[in-house]
């Protein structure tokens, strides 16, 4: 395996080189593991570059998984490491499986994508398969399909996500972003051309089932995997996280769920309605929770009522709240409700979310606002601007 220093020096030849395996050693070892039906999971807590692209070949080929904790906190992360390890060995899973998808007339399997070993064209070998992973099967049709079937946005977007992840190591990021955008435009254009009733050419027509497709497409463009900034290991982990990702976690990964925390004790439901990911919905006197299925960020504004911070964190001043913290439950309704919300989200995600405190004016605050995908940023247009762009592209395709 190529040393980390040598791998990093290759960055000058193109960042995507670091997203590809350094040599064939790991692939050879991975195939040998798979032949003996051995599945390998890898837990990474190091704080330096570790060449995830090469290491990940082993869990990817053997039906395993990579767990990546960066930056690792000895105070707040042991609980997540423990729970991740506990769930890894206790979750429902099967071993030594072989999968083949059979199709009806007019359909054929074009490609499989996921964490498995593939030695012959028609089958995938699964040393292990668990309840958290999915395998994407791309189908090709050469005959007319029956009318009237519904379009599943979550599944369709999960395919977009996985296709983008597969392309990133070998394609320039700009080209991947353009392909993702073109996919969105082509789908909406096809609906406009073949399915929509006659309407004004100046109107953007979005089918009910796909009305959020432009929003999720923009969120994908601004995600860690397709942004030009950030650490190379973070992008490499993102690619490996996406490959076996279940449909239920695809959208939250790029368009996280955000709720207000400061008024939780006034809400009737366990998890209140989501807030759009726009900075105009984030008040400086509020506290907000944002989760993407892997991490849970709690943002504290500079002007929060001291009584609220005392109830939630045991401290009356925002400045006194440590950046690395463990969520406590205090004897008041607001604190109990926040703990209830976090536990409910963890149960929904089958994942022990890692909590991170974010403050305005600090790097952690910038991380939080980087998830405000509906805002205009250096990584892309605002949501309104993107809708205008998509509409113009559709118009240019119309006769």
N, C-alpha and C positions, 0 to 999 in steps of 0.2 A: 504494500500500500504506500502511496506517495506521501512523504511527510507534510504536515500542515503548512510549514513555512513555504515549501515549494508550491503547494496548491494555491496559497494566497498570492504568490508572485505571478500566477497565471491570470490574475484579474485584469492585468493590462491588455491581455489578448481578447477580452470580452467577458463580462461578468457571468454570462450563461455557462461558461466553461466550468465554473465552480459548482454548477448544478448538475454536472454529469459525473459519473463514477470515474475515479482516477485511473483504474486499470481493471483487468478481468478477475483479479484475485477474489474479491468479495462475491462476484457473480458465480464463480466456480464453487466457492464454499457454500453459497446459498442453495445451488442446485443439488449439491451433495446432501445437505440437510433435508431438502424436500424429498429426495429419493428414499431417505430413511424415515420419512413421515415425522420429522422433527420441526416444530414451530418455534421461532425465536422472537422474543420481545426485548426491546432495548430501552433502558431508562438512562437518560443523560442529564446530569446535574452540573457538568463542568461549566466554567465561566468564560472559557476561551473557545476559539474556533476548533471544531472537531470533525469537519468534513462529513456532514450528515448525508450528503449525496452518495458517498461511497458506502457508509455504514448501513444506510437504509435499504440497500439491496437485499440484505439477509431477511429482515422482517417482511419486506414486500413480497419476496419470492416464497416465503414459508407460511404465509397467512398470519404473520405476527403484526406487531404494532410498535411504533416509536413513541416514547414519552419524553418530552423535552421541557426542562424547567430553566428558563433563562429570563432575568437573572434569578438565581436560586437564593432564597432567603431562609436562613437557618431558623428564623423566628416564625414565619407564617407558612412556609412551604412543606414542612414535614407532615402536616395533617393531610395535604393533598397527595404527597408521595405515598403515604400509608394507605389512604383510601383508594388511590389508583391501583396500587399493588393488590390490595384486598379484592377489588372488583375484578381485576384481571384474572384471578385464579378461581373466583366463585361465580362469575357470570355464566349463563347458559352458552355452551359451545359444543361443537362436534369435532371429531378428529378423523383423519385418514379418509377424506371424502373425494369423490370424483363427480364433477358436474358437467352436464351437456344439455344445452337448450335445443329443444326440437320445435320446429315451426310448422304452421299450417301452410297450405299451398299458396304460393305467391309471396312468401316471406323466406328470408334466409339470414343466418347470422353473419354479420360482417366483421365484428370485432368484440373482444372481451376486454374489460378494464377493471383492475382491482388488485388485491393482494393475493397472489396465487402463483403456482408454477405451471407453465404450459409447455408440454413436450410434443403433443400432437395437435394438429389444427382444430379438431372437433371437441376436445375435452380440456377442462382445467382441473389440475390436481390441487387439493386443499389439505395440506398437512393439518391445518386447523381452520375452523370458521366459527365466528362468535356472533352474538346477537347485535353487536354495535356496528358491524361492517356491512357493506353492500357491494355487489358486483354489477357493473354497468355492462349491458349487452346492447350493442348497436345492431339494429335490424335493417335490412335492405329489402324493399318491396319492388317487385317487377310485375305487379298485377294491381287491379283496382281494389282498394280497401273499402269495407262497408261504411256507409254514411251514418251520421248521427252519434258517433262516439265523442265523448267529452275530452277536452285538452287539459291535462294535469300540469299546472304551472310548476309545482314543486319538483316533480320528476323531470320535466323539461329543463328547468334551470339547473338541477343537479347534473344533468348531462353537459350543459354549457360549462359548468364549473370544472368538471372532470376533464373535459376536452381541453380547456385552457391550461389546466395543470399539466397535462401530458405534453403540451406544446412548449411550455416555458423553457425547459432545459436546452432545447435545440433551435429555438426561434427567438428573434429579437422581441423584446417586450412590446415595442410600439406595434409590431405586426400582430401580436397576439391580441392586443387591445383593439386594433382595427377589425380583426376577425370576429371578436365577440360582439362588437357594435354592429357589424354587417349581418351577423346572424339575427340579431334583434330586428333590424330594419327589414330584412328579407321575409321574416315570419309575418310581421305586421303588414308588409306590402302584399304578401300572398293573401292575407285575410281581406285586405281592402279590395284587391283585384277580383278574387273569386267568391268571397262569402258575404261581404257587406252589401246592404241595400244601397240604392243610389242616394247620394247625399252631396252636400257642398264640397267642392274640391279643397276649400280652405279649412276644412275641419279634420282634426286628427281623430281617427276612428280606432278605438281600442276595444277588442272583444272583452266581455266581462271576465272570462277565464284568464285572460292575459293582460289585464289592465295594469298590473304591477310589473310586467316584464321590463319596461324601460327603466324603472327605478332599480330593480335588482341588477340589471345589466350595468348601470352606472356604478352601483355599489361594488360589483365585481371588478370593474376597471380601477376603482380606487382602493381595492383590497391589498393586503400585504404582498400577495403573490404577484400582482401586476404593477405595483408601485416601483418607481425607479430608485427611491431612497430606501434606507433600512439595511440591516445586516443580511449577509448572504445566507447564513445558517437559518435565520428566521424564514427566509423565502423557501429554502430547501425543506425545512420542516413543514411549512404550509403546503407544499406540493405533496409531501408524503401523508399529511393529515387528510388532504382532500381525496386522494386516490380511492381509499376504501370507505369514504364518508357515507353515512346513511342519508336518505332523502330528507328525513325530518330535520337534520342538522345543516343541510346545505345553505338554506336561506339565512338562518341566524348567523352563520359564519361571516357572511359579507354584509348583511343588514341586521345588526344586533338588535335586541329588544332593550328599550330604554323606558324606565318608569321613574316617577318622582318619589323620593323617600321622605322628605320633610313633612308630608301630609298623609302618610300611610295610615295613621290611626283614624283618619276620617273616611277611609275607603271600606266598602262592604266586602268586596271580593278579596281573595288571598293575593292575587296578582292583579293590580289595577290596569286599566287600558294603557296601551303603549303610546309613547310620545314620538312624533316624527324626529328623525335624526338630523336636526337643524339647530344651529346655535341660537336662533331666535326663540327657541323653546327652552333654553337653558338660562335660568335666572341666577344672578350673582348672590341672591339671598336664599337659594335652594340647594338641596342635596339630591343627587340623581344616581340611579343604579343602571349600569349598562352591561349586558351579558351576551356573549356570542357562542355559548356552548362549551367553551374552553376556559375563558377568563371572565371575571366579574369585576368591573371597575366601579368604584364608588367615588363620585366627584362631589367635593365640598366647595361651595362658593365662598368668597371672601367676606360676605355680609350676612352670613347665616345667623339667625337668632341664637345667642349663647345658650339659651334654655334648651334648644333642640340638640345642639352638639353635646350638651351635658347629658341629655337623656340617651343619646345614641352611643357616645364614645367615652362618657365619664369625665369629659373635660369641657370647660366652658369656652375656651378660645380655640379658634381654628388653627392658629400657629402652634399650639401645644400638641395637636394630634400627630403622633409619629407616622411617617410614611409607611413603615412596615408595622402592620398591626394585625391582631387576631380579633375577629368579631366576638364581642361579649354580649351576653343578654342581661340587661339591667331590669330592675323591678318597676317598669312603667310600660304602658300600652304601646308606645311608639317603638321601643327597643324590641319588645316581644313580637310585634308585627314584622319588623325588618328581619329578624331571625326566622320567622315563619316563611316569609317570602323567599329568602335565600335557600332554605331547606326544600321548599316546594320546587324551585328552579332546579336544584341539584337532582331531585327525584325525577323530574321530567327529562333531564339531559342524560341520565345514567352516568353522570360525571361529577366528581367533586370539584366544583369550580374554584379556581384560585382567586382570592380576593386581593385587590390592589387599591390603595387609596390614592386619589388624584386631587391635586390642588391647583388653583389658578395661579399662573405666573411661574410654575415649576415645570420641568420636563414631563412629569406625570400628567399635568394638566394638558399639555400639548398632545400627549398620547390619547387622552380622552377625546379631545376635539378632532383628532384625526379620523374618528369614526363618524363625524357629522357629514355623511356622504351627500346630503342634499345641499350643502354649501358649495360655493365656488372655491376651488383651492388650486394649488400648484399641480395637483394630480388629476385635475379634470374640471369639467363644467359644473355649474349648479344644476339641480334637477330640472328647473324651468328651462334653462338654456339647452339642456340635453333633449328635452321633449321637443323644443323648437327645431333642433338639428335633425332629430329623427323624422319629424314631420316633413321637413324640407327634402330630405333624402327620399322619402316615400313619394312625394309629389314629383320629384324628378324622374322617377321610374314609371309614373303613370303616363299613358298615351295622351 
